[in-house]
Amino acid sequence: MADALDHYITWRLYRTELDIELDFADAQLDEPSLTANAPRLEAALDALHRIEGGAVANVDEGRMVGHYWLRDPERAPDPAITRAIHDSWRQIEAFAAGVRDGQILAEDGKPFTGAILVGIGGSALGPQLLEAALTARDSGPGFSLRVLDNTDPAGIADLLAETGTLAQTLILVVSKSGSTVETRNGMLELRAACVRQALEFPKRAIAITLEGSALDQLAQREGWLARFPMWDWVGGRTSVLSPVGLLPAALLGHDWRALLRGAAAMDQWGRVRPARRNPAALLAWLWHQQGSGHGLRDMVILPYKDRLSLLSRYLQQLVMESLGKRLDRQGREVWQGLAVYGNKGSTDQHAYVQQLRDGLHNFFAVFVRVLRDLDGQVTGPGMVEVEPQVSSGDCLDGFYQGTRAALAERGRASATIVLRQVDAAAVGALIALFERAVGIYAELIDVNAYHQPGVEAGKQAAKGVLTLQAAVLAALTAGPGGKTARELAEALGADPVAVWQVLRHLATNGRVSVDSLVDPAAAQFARAP
Ligand SMILES: O=P(O)(O)OC[C@H]1O[C@H](O)[C@H](O)[C@@H](O)[C@@H]1O
């Protein structure tokens, strides 16, 4: 009779060189369905193999999908790509060393002590994840990274207030396309702050972007301090191991080569056949089985380690932007996706775990367990005993094991990724594991994981709002009296609700005059005096 230990060993994948385990013992996977679906999984792995060999997997945009080459440049199908990656590494190494050793100085001759990264989506989430996961561990004192990832004036003001003088601050403007509005705005706001502080923006500005993009051209024209490449074969949400994530990591003093090594080692593991022995394939199969191939259950990401609390935010983009698709690759309407949320344990146990155990059964959990309580040291001697013979770390691990068991008891599935510690190699491996699982799952459900047609609709509509705002401002007359939103909308042939929405925002910010904003039909707007 197989006992619980046999069951665990049967559903455990372990890789010695990574010291990472994937524990599927509570994942409710079963051998018969895995055997029956082995051909599909093997075909998905074949497809990934072709992608790694340079297939144009992003058919709509006619692009190769090369994030796997970022950690193993020799795999790239074109020697020019291999060279470009190696060149970028050399450039990152030299620049970060120059900043950290004080050869690259600010205009006042003093060292740079921090950076503000301006970017959004894939151009911010990866660097944020790395900073949160690795900073305390690797960097030592002396360099800080702040991120400006929105066009919210209050957020920008807060960041500027926190930073104070920008004299010792590098400004990293990160945008693959080089034309993202939020990032442009953040850059313009920081440029204005430099002018206010009598500092030269180009002397501290660095661009990470596609060669020839609008941002790249601007950086060239103005002679920015440095320019680093992005490539069209790397998607924003898989760009963390390109200069997008590596340069900030290097500036922070992280072991970015270990990050690459960890990812490359996970890629190796992720190429293992048969699929039953392959961690990424089993993870993708878990998603498929739990959500019936239609994302019917959400993935709750629960790392029991504060430093990984941004993992779920990072994975939200990677998974949901890749898999959330209306059409499959045959053009059929499929409305696919896989919702991701989570923060960290045991914190979330005091928030929504109640529903996970007792409520709606529309999820499965992926735990991340970190065996070592404190990095690089054993805590035994001198540990604080919160109870006799019990440390805080014992409690944290107990909460993980307890929550997992409590969910299993109610028939809720989970998988656990077990790391020895949160170091650069482990973080690289985690990133690669999920990237590969996304690639495999996309093959299983037949969607293009590498485009994002859905994000355009909101951007276009926002442009329309600003066009309407310009028309409304032009149509307003100077007071007294004024016009209602309805009158203005009629004059402009526009939607009166849209006109009201624009006006109430402008009025609240003192850009137009209004008698009162209480009644949308009666409010009288006039040009601000
Ligand atoms: O790096 P950027 O070109 O500025 O793009 C930033 C982000 O915005 C877009 O809307 C995409 O949906 C994301 O995939 C991308 O990461």
The ligand as a MOL file (V3000), in Angstrom:
LIG
                    3D

  0  0  0     0  0            999 V3000
M  V30 BEGIN CTAB
M  V30 COUNTS 16 16 0 0 0
M  V30 BEGIN ATOM
M  V30 1 O 7.5880 49.0740 -22.5530 0
M  V30 2 P 6.4730 49.8200 -23.1660 0
M  V30 3 O 6.5200 49.8020 -24.6630 0
M  V30 4 O 6.4220 51.2350 -22.6340 0
M  V30 5 O 5.1420 49.1070 -22.7810 0
M  V30 6 C 4.6900 49.0230 -21.4810 0
M  V30 7 C 3.4900 48.0950 -21.3730 0
M  V30 8 O 2.3880 48.6970 -21.9940 0
M  V30 9 C 1.5920 48.0570 -22.9560 0
M  V30 10 O 0.3240 48.5940 -22.8860 0
M  V30 11 C 1.5530 46.5510 -22.9400 0
M  V30 12 O 0.2610 46.0480 -22.7380 0
M  V30 13 C 2.4820 45.9270 -21.9450 0
M  V30 14 O 2.7580 44.6260 -22.3730 0
M  V30 15 C 3.7740 46.6990 -21.8540 0
M  V30 16 O 4.6470 46.0550 -20.9720 0
M  V30 END ATOM
M  V30 BEGIN BOND
M  V30 1 2 1 2
M  V30 2 1 2 3
M  V30 3 1 2 4
M  V30 4 1 2 5
M  V30 5 1 5 6
M  V30 6 1 6 7
M  V30 7 1 7 8
M  V30 8 1 7 15
M  V30 9 1 8 9
M  V30 10 1 9 10
M  V30 11 1 9 11
M  V30 12 1 11 12
M  V30 13 1 11 13
M  V30 14 1 13 14
M  V30 15 1 13 15
M  V30 16 1 15 16
M  V30 END BOND
M  V30 END CTAB
M  END
